[in-house]
Amino acid sequence: MATSANPNRALFDLDLLRAIVTVADCGSFTTASARLHSTQSTVSQKIRRLEEKAGHQLLVRGNRDVRPTDQGEKLLAYARRMLSLNDGMLDALAGTAVAVTVRLGVPEDFVVGRTPQLLAAFNRKHPDVKLEVTTGLSRDLAHGYDHGELDLVIVKQRRHAREAVARWREKLVWIDSAKNPAVSQDPLPLVAFPPRGLYREEMVKAVEGQGRSWRISFTSSSLFGVQSAVAGGLGVSLIPARAVTSEHVVLTRRQGLPAIETMDIALLHRPTADPVVKELAGELGRMLERYRG
């Protein structure tokens, strides 16, 4: 016998869910407030109300960025699906003709450059396709893909970690500050992504392999945070070659840091993907060819 829904169970406000998703995507209350056309205090109040309803702290507020807690990650996965369903319902009721929705996940360092132009051109070519793009750490994008929340993803992974539609070698380089280098310090300060983040384990293994002592001097979940910390002189780091800026200097074996060649850029979609997903994958694949090592 089917049971009816409990009318006394708490209902999550979609407005609060949209606030936390935006903050998580932006990594900043300030940027999220601008995107939501709201004030920072109002957005902060919405997050506090959501945390009270959830019974958990959902975000960790740092000096430079904002990161979800483990419970926050769980809530965000459901929040994205609920918001997507809400938007789909509104489109359906409005009679909006959307043939298919493509949910694409890309790492943060692919948000600039040619990717936005490619996606805009794809939208012009397929005006009836709804393109939903999520950016983030590769581990989060892979998790979303594995749980059916994303249809097509570009992820960074350890060499041949999983089957992919296509893969390219990820060229990594060690970087230091051009103005305030830290490579000569002992112990060597490392600027890293959070635990389980890409490149962190490789950095530690490489430095220990050279017999040097080290310490984690700065941790950020965003590439911009890592780039800025290194540029400011907080330590050295390992990042994709295309992410080096004029504020950085590339380090080599002369500074005692070995080349790291353990990463792939992988393009993933399911064999049963919609033809439009496969078409977009093909265009992204041609763009990624320039990263072949």
C-alpha positions in Angstrom: 0.0 0.0 0.0 1.5 3.3 -1.0 2.0 5.9 1.7 1.3 9.6 1.3 3.9 12.2 1.7 4.4 13.6 5.1 2.8 17.1 5.0 4.9 18.1 8.0 8.3 17.5 6.5 10.4 20.6 5.9 10.3 22.0 2.3 13.4 23.6 0.9 12.9 27.1 -0.6 14.2 27.1 -4.2 15.3 30.7 -3.7 17.7 29.6 -0.9 18.9 26.7 -3.0 19.7 29.0 -5.9 21.6 31.2 -3.6 23.9 28.5 -2.3 24.4 27.0 -5.8 25.5 30.5 -7.1 27.8 31.1 -4.2 29.4 27.6 -4.7 29.8 28.2 -8.4 31.3 31.7 -7.9 33.4 30.7 -4.9 32.6 34.2 -3.5 29.7 35.9 -1.8 30.6 39.2 -3.5 30.5 37.7 -7.0 27.4 35.6 -6.3 25.6 38.7 -4.9 26.2 40.6 -8.2 25.0 37.6 -10.2 21.9 37.3 -8.1 21.3 41.1 -8.3 21.2 41.2 -4.5 23.3 42.4 -1.6 26.0 40.4 0.1 24.2 40.5 3.4 21.0 39.2 1.9 22.8 36.3 0.3 24.5 35.5 3.6 21.2 35.6 5.4 19.8 33.1 2.8 22.7 30.7 3.4 22.2 31.0 7.2 18.5 30.2 6.8 19.3 27.2 4.6 21.9 25.9 7.1 19.4 26.2 9.9 16.8 24.2 7.9 19.4 21.6 6.8 20.9 21.3 10.3 24.4 21.4 9.0 27.1 23.9 8.1 27.1 24.0 4.3 29.9 26.4 3.4 33.3 27.1 4.8 34.1 30.8 4.5 37.8 31.5 4.0 39.6 34.8 3.4 39.9 34.3 -0.4 37.1 31.8 -1.3 34.1 29.9 -0.2 34.0 26.1 -0.2 31.2 23.6 0.4 31.5 21.2 3.4 30.8 17.5 2.9 27.2 18.1 3.8 27.2 21.1 1.5 28.4 18.9 -1.4 25.5 16.5 -0.8 22.9 19.3 -0.6 24.4 21.0 -3.8 23.9 17.8 -5.8 20.2 17.7 -5.0 19.8 21.5 -5.3 21.1 21.5 -8.8 18.6 18.8 -9.8 15.7 20.6 -8.1 16.5 23.9 -9.8 16.9 22.2 -13.2 13.5 20.5 -12.7 11.9 23.9 -11.8 13.4 25.6 -14.8 12.3 22.7 -17.0 8.7 23.0 -15.7 8.7 26.7 -16.3 9.9 26.2 -19.9 7.2 23.5 -20.5 4.4 25.7 -19.1 5.6 28.6 -21.1 5.6 26.5 -24.3 9.3 27.0 -24.8 10.6 24.7 -27.5 13.6 22.9 -26.1 14.5 19.8 -28.1 17.2 18.6 -25.6 19.1 19.9 -22.7 22.9 19.3 -22.7 24.5 19.4 -19.2 28.2 20.1 -19.7 30.9 20.2 -17.1 34.3 21.9 -17.6 37.3 22.6 -15.3 37.7 26.2 -14.2 40.8 26.8 -16.5 38.7 26.0 -19.6 36.1 28.8 -18.8 38.4 31.4 -20.5 39.9 31.3 -24.0 38.2 29.5 -26.9 35.7 27.5 -24.9 33.0 30.3 -24.4 33.2 31.2 -28.1 32.8 27.6 -29.1 29.8 27.2 -26.8 28.2 30.4 -28.1 28.7 29.3 -31.7 27.1 25.9 -30.8 24.1 27.7 -29.3 23.6 29.8 -32.4 23.8 26.7 -34.5 21.3 24.9 -32.3 18.9 27.5 -30.9 16.5 24.8 -29.7 19.2 23.2 -27.5 19.4 24.3 -23.8 23.0 24.3 -22.8 23.7 24.1 -19.0 27.4 24.6 -18.2 28.9 23.7 -14.8 32.5 24.6 -13.8 34.4 23.2 -10.9 37.1 20.8 -9.8 37.6 17.7 -11.9 36.7 15.4 -9.0 33.4 17.2 -8.6 32.6 17.1 -12.3 33.5 13.4 -12.5 31.2 12.8 -9.5 28.4 14.6 -11.2 28.9 12.7 -14.4 28.9 9.3 -12.5 25.7 10.2 -10.7 23.9 11.2 -13.9 23.9 15.0 -13.2 26.1 15.8 -16.2 25.9 14.5 -19.8 29.3 15.5 -21.1 32.4 16.5 -19.1 36.0 17.5 -19.6 38.0 16.3 -16.6 41.7 16.1 -15.6 42.7 12.7 -14.4 45.7 10.6 -13.7 47.0 9.0 -16.9 44.6 6.3 -18.2 42.6 6.4 -14.9 39.3 5.6 -16.7 37.9 5.0 -20.2 37.2 8.1 -22.2 35.8 9.2 -25.5 39.2 10.9 -26.1 42.2 11.9 -24.0 45.1 14.3 -24.3 48.3 14.6 -22.3 48.1 17.5 -19.8 51.3 19.5 -19.8 52.1 20.6 -16.2 54.7 23.1 -15.1 56.1 24.2 -11.7 55.6 27.9 -11.1 57.0 30.5 -8.7 56.4 34.2 -8.2 58.2 36.5 -10.7 58.6 39.2 -8.1 58.9 37.3 -4.8 60.2 33.8 -5.5 59.9 31.2 -2.8 61.7 28.2 -4.4 64.9 28.7 -2.2 63.0 28.6 1.1 63.4 25.6 3.4 61.0 23.9 4.0 59.7 24.5 0.5 56.2 26.2 0.7 53.7 24.6 -1.6 50.5 26.2 -2.9 48.0 23.4 -3.5 44.4 22.4 -4.2 42.6 20.8 -1.2 43.3 17.2 -0.1 42.3 14.7 -2.9 42.6 17.6 -5.4 44.7 17.2 -8.5 48.4 17.8 -8.5 48.7 17.9 -4.7 49.9 14.3 -4.3 52.2 14.7 -7.4 53.8 17.8 -5.9 54.5 16.2 -2.5 55.9 13.0 -4.1 58.2 15.0 -6.4 59.6 17.2 -3.6 60.1 14.3 -1.3 61.8 12.4 -4.1 64.3 15.2 -4.3 65.0 14.9 -0.6 63.6 18.3 0.3 61.4 19.2 3.2 58.1 20.9 2.4 55.0 22.5 3.9 51.6 23.4 2.6 51.5 27.2 2.8 48.2 27.9 1.0 45.2 25.9 -0.1 42.6 26.9 -2.5 39.8 25.1 -4.4 40.0 27.5 -7.3 42.7 27.8 -9.9 42.6 31.6 -9.6 43.3 31.3 -5.9 46.4 29.1 -6.6 47.6 31.5 -9.3 47.2 34.5 -7.1 48.9 32.9 -4.0 51.9 31.9 -6.1 52.1 35.4 -7.7 52.1 36.9 -4.3 55.1 34.9 -3.1 53.3 32.4 -0.9 55.0 29.4 -2.5 55.4 27.3 -5.6 52.8 25.2 -7.3 52.1 22.8 -10.2 49.5 23.9 -12.7 48.6 23.4 -16.4 51.1 25.2 -18.7 48.2 27.3 -20.3 47.4 28.8 -16.8 50.8 30.5 -16.4 50.6 34.3 -16.3 53.0 37.1 -16.6 53.2 37.2 -12.7 54.8 33.7 -12.7 58.1 32.2 -13.6 58.4 28.6 -14.8 60.7 26.4 -12.7 62.8 23.6 -14.2 65.2 20.8 -13.1 67.8 23.5 -12.5 65.8 24.5 -9.5 65.6 20.8 -8.4 62.0 20.2 -9.5 61.4 17.3 -11.9 59.0 17.2 -14.8 55.6 15.7 -13.9 53.9 13.7 -16.7 51.1 11.9 -15.0 47.9 13.7 -16.1 45.4 13.4 -18.9 42.6 15.7 -20.1 39.7 13.4 -20.7 36.4 13.9 -22.6 33.6 11.7 -21.3 30.0 11.0 -22.5 27.9 7.9 -22.4 27.6 5.6 -25.5 23.8 6.2 -25.5 24.2 10.0 -25.4 21.9 12.1 -27.6 23.4 12.9 -31.0 23.6 16.6 -30.2 25.8 15.7 -27.1 28.1 13.7 -29.4 28.2 16.6 -31.8 29.3 19.0 -29.1 31.8 16.4 -27.9 33.3 16.3 -31.3 33.7 20.1 -31.4 35.2 20.2 -28.0 37.6 17.4 -29.0 38.8 19.3 -32.0 39.5 22.3 -29.7 41.4 20.1 -27.2 43.7 18.8 -29.9 46.0 21.7 -29.4 46.7 20.4 -25.9 48.0 17.1 -27.2 51.4 16.4 -25.8 
